[in-house]
Amino acid sequence: MLRNTSFRARAALAAAGGAALAVLALWWALVGTARVAPVPAAPPDEGQELALYQAYLEALVQRRPEHWQARANLASLLADTGRAPEALPHLRQALRRRKDDRHLLRQLARTADAAGASGPAHAAWLRLAALEPGNVEARVRLADLYRELEWFALARAAAGQAVRLAPEAPEVLRAAAAVEYVAQDYRAALRNSRLLMRKAPENPVGYSIAAMCLRELGEWEEAIRNAERAVQLDPAVMDYRVELARLHVDRPDGAAYDRALVVLSDPGRTGRDELKRRYWKGVCLQRMGQPDAAFGELTAVRERTPGFLEVDYYLAKIYQQRGDSQKAQEATRAYQQLLARRLNMREAEAMVRSAMDSPARHLAAAKAALTLGEPERALFYCEAALRLKPGSAEAEGLRREATELARQQAGGGPAS
């Protein structure tokens, strides 16, 4: 069984003949060589079959660039084997041949989600929502994307449409609760998170959102119980651990730093998870009056994410605890500069929302995102500018800059 390939890829493999020798012969014929492939000593394993099928599709696409079905199958194979970014160009080419093909749009949207390419994902989900008025998935994903961009009016509109189409679907309840939480409608978010817990009691997301809402509403004990349940259900998710640790640290009846540190004592993580863990461990240690231990954690985070605003805030506090007024002033200035950049980002995004069809405003937002060290957000605005003004040299240049920054940050993006 080819467990890691899509149904379409498996079906195509079967249609190709099932025998590796026949497919290999076909491939050699396509690339124009007369040499006969030797008979393998043993049947190919799953990895060999996949490599053989990929080679066949790549040769077919090279000889017939207009073959959209081959491109779609190749994209499916690439995405299913963890190479979603490589799949995107093939899907874009296929859609040029099959404009508004709903299956291709859905494949592009899901592949872009997997690749973390919010720009192409947004465009594809938006088009699908227009073509399919009853498409719940498209509206849920749009709500998620708009929430991440802090476009709350659009996020609530998309979530509201999803709720009207499928009011009891767990994914719809999750999306609606998340949007309402960031829009600070905590009671509505709590209501939907509790519905989600009833519909999917083993889903930790409902407990996590409920914990955050209860915290804001001052219900600390119940918030902690819900946060603990989220960690129990999925201890591998660092966000759940961070939320529980924050509840222990900020509780009004006295911080429980020892409990917070136990929750965060899960080393061996990589990338963003490890940065989040070390940041919050550093915060706990600083508040406990252990500036030296906190300094090691926070400086490690700052080295990987120089635009992480809150790190400089706590470093300034540590320098004050150490009695180093000069370093404290330098860290305070760095914090103020980053805060100004954050405010500039918000202003740029507000300008985009007031004129969504302006390429210049999208580019201004992309530049602001780059100054904050947020390449994914910058790429979103670059993609939007290129849709509005195809071939823009400025947008292409910014996209290359953002792509390179994302590559440099791979495995260690901004912690939050």
C-alpha positions, 0 to 999 in steps of 0.5 A: 500500500502506498499510504503516503500518496493520494488516491489520484496518484495510486490510481494513476500508478495502477493505470500505468500498468502496475509493473515497474518495468513497463513504466520505466520503458514508457519513460525512456521512450518519452525522453527519446532514448532507444536504450532498453532498461535492464530488468531489476534484480528484485521488485522495486520497493515503494520508494522506487515506485514513487521515484519512477512515477515522478520521473515519468510525470516530469518527462511527460510535463517536459515534453508536453508543457500543456498537459494539465492532468500530468501537472496536477498528478505531479503536484499531488505526488509532490505535495503528498511526499512533503514537497508542497512548495514544489507543487505550486508552480505546476498547479498554477500552470494547470489552472492557466489551461483549465481556468476556474476548474474547481478540483484544481482550485481546491488542490491549489488551495490545500497545497498552498495551505500546506506550503504556508503560502497564504497569498495563493491560498487566499486567492484560491479559496476566495475564488472557490467561495465565489464559484461554490456558494455552499462550500463550507471549507472555503469559508472556514479557511478564509476566516482563518486567513483573515483572522491571522491578518487581523482583518476582523470584519472580513474574518467574522463575515467568512465565519458567519457564512460558514456557521449559516451553512453548517452550524454544528460542524466542529471545524466551523465552531472552531473557526467561529470561536477563534475569530470571536476571541481575537475580535474580543467577543469573549462570551460568543467565543466561549459559547462556540468553544463549549459547543465544540467541546460537546460535539468533539470532546476529544478535540483539544482546540475547544478547551484551549479557546475556552481557557483563553476566554475564561481568563479574559472573563476572570474565571481563572480556576475554570480557565486552568482546568480547561487549559490542563485538559487541552494539554492532556489531550495533546501534550505535543502542542506547545501553544497549549503548554504556553497558555497553561503556563501563562495562566499559572504565572498571571493568576491574580491570587499569586503566581505559581512559577513552579507549576509554569516551569514544569509545564514548560520543561519539555526540551527537545523541541525545534523551530518555533516551538522551542523558541516559544518554550524558551521565551516563556521560561525566560519570562518566568525566571525574570519574574522570579528574580533570576535574571541570569538564568532568564538572560540565557533563555531570552538572548537565545530567542533574540538571536533567532528572532531579532524582531520579537518585540517582547524580548527586548522589553524583558531584556530591559527589565533584566538589565535593570535587575542587574544594575546595568543602566546603560544596557537597560536604556539600549534595550528600552530604545530597541523595544520602542523602535520595534513598537514603532515598526509594529504600529507602522505595520498596523497602519499599513494594513489599515490602509490596505483594508481601506483600498483593497484594489491598490497595489501600492498599498499592498506593497507598503504593507509588504515592506512594513512586514519585512521590517518586522521580520515577518516574511510570510505576511510580506509574501501575502501582500506581495502576491496580492500586489502581483494579482492586481499588477502582474509583472510588477518589478517592485513586487517581484523584488520584494517577493524574492527578499521575503522568500530569502528571509523565510528561507533563513528563518526556516526552523526558527520563525517568530515566537508568539 
